[in-house]
Amino acid sequence: MNDDLLHAQPSGSPYLTGNFAPIEAETTAFNLKVTGRIPEALHGRFLRIGPNPVMAPDVTNYHWFGATGMAHGLRLRDGKAEWFRSRFIKDASASAVLGLAPIPGPQYRDGAVNTSFTRIGGRLYAVSEAGSLPVELDDELESVRRSDFDGTLEAGFTGHPKFDPVTGEQHALTYEPGEPVRYVSVGRDGRAQTRASIDLPHTPLIHDLAFTASFIVVPDLPVTFQPQRALAAFPWLWDENRDARIGLLPRDGDVSRLQWFAAPRCFVFHFVNAWDEGDRTIIDLIRHQRLFVHDRHGPGEGAGVLARWTLERQSGRLSETILDERGNEFPRMNGRFEGQAYRYAYTAHWGEQLSFGPARKHDMLRGVSETHDYGSGRVTLEPVFVQRPGATREDDGWIMSYVYDGNRNLSDVVILDALDFTGAPLAIIHLPVRVPFGFHGAWVADSPSP
């Protein structure tokens, strides 16, 4: 038995306790209590998603990434919190456990969907990675159908598509065992186009991507599909025999012009943003020194570091600058600046021992940050930036977070003024249940921007 396996986390129990623990039932609540005032311009739904096993799992092989998803949503209108709902994403196994008929749509690639949301062609989808097809949700978060985007997806989709505010398309990198990595673009009409198939000698875990005006950023990092070594149901593990590299793929998908750069050995779940400056491409990201070595049931091996990689396309060299070492994850920004030079990023604290904490606002131009502490025993999940209508400043808007209060074992939705990040919350919406630690959130406005 090798040393890594000998010292491996023996079960997935840390991801089933405290606020990682699933909630047992769906929730519907109306006319929620509010402290403060909700900005009246916020008309829409603030969503969260994460893993929530529909029945008690086997802790020995439980993996945080592999469970049935649950969507949570808060409806805001005219300064009021109209309703809160939690709904299971009805994948095949969840439907069977709940005694429901399978939802319509393709009856394949019907595994758990628990990672993020995207809106394409006027429809809201819950999405996941490593092969599962998206699930369309209605306005009240009920599962409507599985979707392969009218048969245009060649394989599975991704858990982290990125919207391009210039072209209106969604960019995606898809991966799953037995398939090449694909660069997929999904248009406003809801139809997908595979623009590139990238054959690699292994199957890397690719959770996220970044893009610029000219390139798609392709990570090839040393967490790879290794079912023979897995202790849990999500068999992507650290590979000591793999180096790290990052690729720049022309946006037309011409793989013959894909340029690779040697990168620090690390793993990256999330990119903040990327853009081009002359012959340089600059990528801001959250990097982890190693993952899935001793903890093979989730990402519990250290804090994320906010870093900048500068790629010199003429020389093929990459240089790194560390921007914040205090433990950061789940980065968000003003989406109108995706793929372009920008100034502000927002992160949630992610530290040692699976710990969440305060939110941070990073001024990437000045190299400084501000911290919003939600109070003793209160920790934020991913902070989501929502731009104020008519804003001219990049940071003119609101930060919305699901905040877990360990003192009450309940959650709130907290709204901050992004221009007064350290100030008192504008509004705290008190929820009747806790929202477990999970993955991503989204603000879905009633009238989406063009």
N, C-alpha and C positions, 0 to 999 in steps of 0.2 A: 504494500500500500504506500503510495507516494505521500510526501509530507503535507501537500495541499489538501489531499483527501482526508488525511488523519485529523487535521485541524479544521475541517469544514464545519459550518453551521449544521447541526444535525437535523433540523426541521424548519418548516416555515412558520413556526409558532410566533416569532416576533411580528409577523405581518398579519396576525389574527388577534392581536391583543391591543388594549388601549384604543386609541382612535383609528388604528388600522382595522379593528374588528368590524365585520360586516353588520349592517342593520338587517333585521329579520323580515320587515314588511315594507311595502310601499306606503307612502304618506301623501295625503292631500290636506291642505290647510288653507283657510281663507282669512283675509283682513288681518294681516299680521301686525303685531305691535312694533312701533317705530320710535326710537329715541333720536331726536333731531329732525331734520327735514330732508326728504329725498328730492334731489333736483328735478324740477318738473319737466325738463327736456328729456329725461330718461324714459323713453317709451319702448319697451321690449322685454326680453327675457335674459336673465343672467344665469348661465348654465354651468354645471360641473359634471364630470364623469370620472369614474374610477372602478376598480374591481370590487365586487360584492358577491361572494359565493351565495348561490340560491339555496344551498343546503350545506351542512357541516362538511368541510373537506377533510381529506386525509392529510394531517399536518406533516407527515414524513415527506411527501412529494409536492406539497403546496408551493406554488410560486406566485408572488404578488402580481406578475404580469399576465397570468393565465386564466384568471377567474372571470365568471360572468360579469358583465358591466352593469352599473346602475347610473342612470342619468338623474340629476337633480336640477330643478329650475325654479327661479323666483320671477314672478311677473310684476313689472312696474308700469304704472300709467298714472299720469296727472298727479304726481307726487304721492301716490299710494302704493303699498305693497299688496297687490290683489290676491295673489295665491303663491303657494309653494307646493311643488310636487316632487316625489321621487318615484322612479319607475325602473324596473328591471329591463335591460335590453334583451329581447326575447330571442336569444340564439337557440340552436336546436336542443341543446341539453337543458337549458332553462325552461323552454316551453314544455319539454317532457316532464320535468319535475313539477311544474305548476299545473300539469294536466291540461295544457292548451294545445290546440292544433298548431303545426308549424306555420310561421308567417309566410305569406306569398313570396314569390321570387325564386331565384336559383336555389336548388336544394343541394348545393355543394359549397365548399369553402364557408361552412356555416358555423365556425367556431366562435369563441368569445369576442365581443366587440366592447372595448372598455377604455379607450385611450383619449379620444378627442372628438370634436365636432367640426363640421364644415358645412357651408351652405353653397350649393351648386344648382344653377338652373331654377332658383326659387324654392328648392327643397332643402330641408335640414337633414344631415346624415350624422350618425355616430360612426366613427371609423376606428380601425385597429390595424395591426401590422402582422407580418409573417404569414400572410395568406388569406385571412378572413375578409369576406366582402362587406362593404358598408351596409348599415341598416338605416333605412329612412324612418324618421320620426315625425309625428304630427305636432301640432301646436301645443299639445298637452303632454308631450314626451312619450306617447304610446308608440310601440314599434309597429310600423306599417308594412314594410316588406324588405327583403334583401335586394340589393341592387348591384348589377354589374354595368351600370350606366348604359342601359339599352344594348347590352352585348358587346360594348366597345372595349371593356377591360379584357386583356389577354390572360391575366392571372389575377392575383389578389391586389389589394390596394395598400395604403400606408396609414399609419396612425398619426401622421404629422404633415399633411399637405400645407403648402404655403401659397397664399394669394398674392398675385402680382397686381399692384394697383395701377400699373401703366397699361398692361395688356388685358387685364380682366380674367386671366386664366389661373388655374390652380396647378402648381408644380408638385410633382411627387416622385420619390424614389421608392420602388417596391422591391421587396426581397422575400424569398421563401425557399425552403429546401427543394432542390431539384430544378430550380428555375434561375435564369440569369437575373442580375439586377437590371431593372428597367427604369428609364426615365420616361415618365408619363405626364402629359399635359391634358387637363380637363377644361374644356371651354365653357363659356357662359351658357351654352345650350345643353350642358350636362353630358356631353359625349367625350370619351377619352381617346387620346391618340398616343400610341407608343412611339416615341421619337428616337429611342436608343435602347439597345440591349447590350449590356456590359458583361462579358463572360469573365468570371474570376475563378481561381482555382479552389475557392472555398465559398462559404455563405456567411458574409459578415452581418452583424446586427446593424441595421441602418434605421435609426428611429426618426431622424430629422434630416433636413437639407437646408441649404442656403442658396441664394441665387443673386446674380448681379445683372446689369444690363446686357452682358455678353456671355455669361457662363452659368452653369449649374455646378454647385460644389458637391463633389462626390466623396464621402468618407469611406476609407477602407482601413479599418482599425482592428486591433487584435482581440476582439470578442467575436467568436465564430461558432457556427453550428457544430456541436460535438455531442451527439446523443449517447455515444459510448461512455462518456464520462459524467453524464448528467445525474444529479440526485433529485431533480425536480422536473416538473412538466414543461418548463420552458428551457430547452437544452442549448442555450447560447452561453459560452464560457470563455474566460480569458485564455488566450493561446500564447504561451511563452515563445513559440517558434515563429510568430508572425511579427513583422515590423509594422509600423504605422505609416500611412501615407494619405494624402488628400489630393483629389483630382479636380481639374477644371475642365468641364465638358462644354464645348460650344453649344449654345442654346438651340442650334439647328439639329443637334443630336449626332454630329459627325464624330463617331468614336475614334476614327483614325487621327483626329486632332486632340484627343483627350490627353492632357498634360498632367503627369503625376509629380508630386513633391514629397520628399521624405519629411515626416512629421515626428514630433516627440512621441514616444510610446505612451499612449494614454487611451482613454475612451471618452467619447463625446456623445451624450444624449442630445443636447440642444445647442443649436446655433442661435446667436442673438440677431446677427445681420451680417451682410457682406456687400461690398461695393468695389468698383474699379477706380483707381487713380492713375491714369497714364498706363505705364507698363507694370503696375502693381495691382494686385487684388488683396483687399484687406478683409479679414474674417474675424468677427468677434464671437466667442463661444464659451461654453462652460465645460471644463475638462476635468476628468477624474484620473488619478494616477493609475489605478487598477480597479477592475470590477470583476465580480463573479469568480473569485479565486477561493476565498474561505466562506463567503456567503453565496450559496448557489440557489437561494430562494428569493433574492431581491437585491437591490442596489445598496446594500448596507456596508460598504467598505470605504468610508471616508467622505470628506466634504468636497464639494465641487469648487473649482477655482475659475474666476472670470479671467479670461485671457484673450489676447489679440495675436493672430497669426498674420504676418505680412508675407505674401507670396510675390517674389520677383520673377515675373514670367520670362524675362530675357535670360537670366542666369539659372533659373530653375531652383532657386534657393528659398527656404522658408526661415523666417526668424520669429521668435516669440517674445511677447511682453506680457508679464503678469499684471493685471489691473486691480484685482481684489482677491485676497486669499482667505477671507473670513467665512467661507462656506456659502455658496450661492447656487441656486438652481431655478428651474422653471422661468427662464427669462422671457419678458414681453417688452413690446415697444409700441409706438404709434405705427400702425400698419400702413399708413400712407407713405412711409419711408422705407418699406421693405425693398431691398435690392439697391438702395441709394445711400449716400452719405447721410448720417443722422447724428443726433446728439445725446438722446436720453434712452436709458434702458431701465427696466424694473425687474427685480428678482425677489424670490422668497429665500429666506435662510434655510439651508440644508447643511447640517453639521454632522458631527460624529454621532454614533449610536442612533441613527434614524431620527434625528431631531429636527423638527421645524422650529421657526422662531419669527422674528420681525420681517418686515418688507424693507427693501432698499431701492432708492432712486439713484442711478449712476449718471453723472454728467461725464460722458465719454470724451468731451472736448477739453474740459478742465481737469479731468482725472480725479474728481472728488465725488463723494456720495453722501446722501442723507439717509437716515434710518427712521422708520416709523415703528415704534414699539406699541403693540396693541394692548399691553398691560400684563400683569402677573398671571401666569397660567394660560395666556391667550396667544395662539400662534396662527399665522396666516398660511393658507394654501396659495397657489399661484395667483399673483396680482395681475389683473387685466386692465389695460389702459383703454378708456373710452373717450374719444375726442369730443369736445364741446362743439355743438353746431356753430358754424361761423368762425371757428378758431383760426387765428393766424400764427400763433406760436405752436411749436411742435409739442410742448408739454402742457398746453391749455386743454384740460379735460379732467377726467375723474379716474381714480384707481378703485376698482371694485375687487373685493376679496371675500371668499368664504373663510371665516375665522373660527377656529375651534377653541372653546372655552373649557379648559380642563377642570375649572372650579365647579362648573355646573354640569359638565358632560353634555353640553349642547353647543350648537353652532349659531353664529350670526353671519349676516352679510354686512360688511362695513364699506362705506363709501367715503373716500378721501378726495380732497381737492388736490390735484397733482401739482398745482402751483404753490400750495402750502402743505407740502408733503408731511412735515413733522407736526403739523397742527392737529387740533382736535377733529375727529371725524365729522363730516357733514351729517351723516345718518348711520344708525345702526339698526338693522332689521333683525328682529329676534325670531329665530326659527324654532319650531316645536320639537325638533330632533337634532341630533348631531349629523354632520356630513363627514363620512370617513375620509382619512387621507387618501388621495387618489392622484390623478394625473392632471388633466387640462380643463380649463374653463373657457367660456366664450360669451361675449355679449352679442345677442341677436336682436338688432333693432327692428321695430315694426316696419320702418321704411329704410331698407338698406341703401347705402351710398352707391351711386352708379359706378 
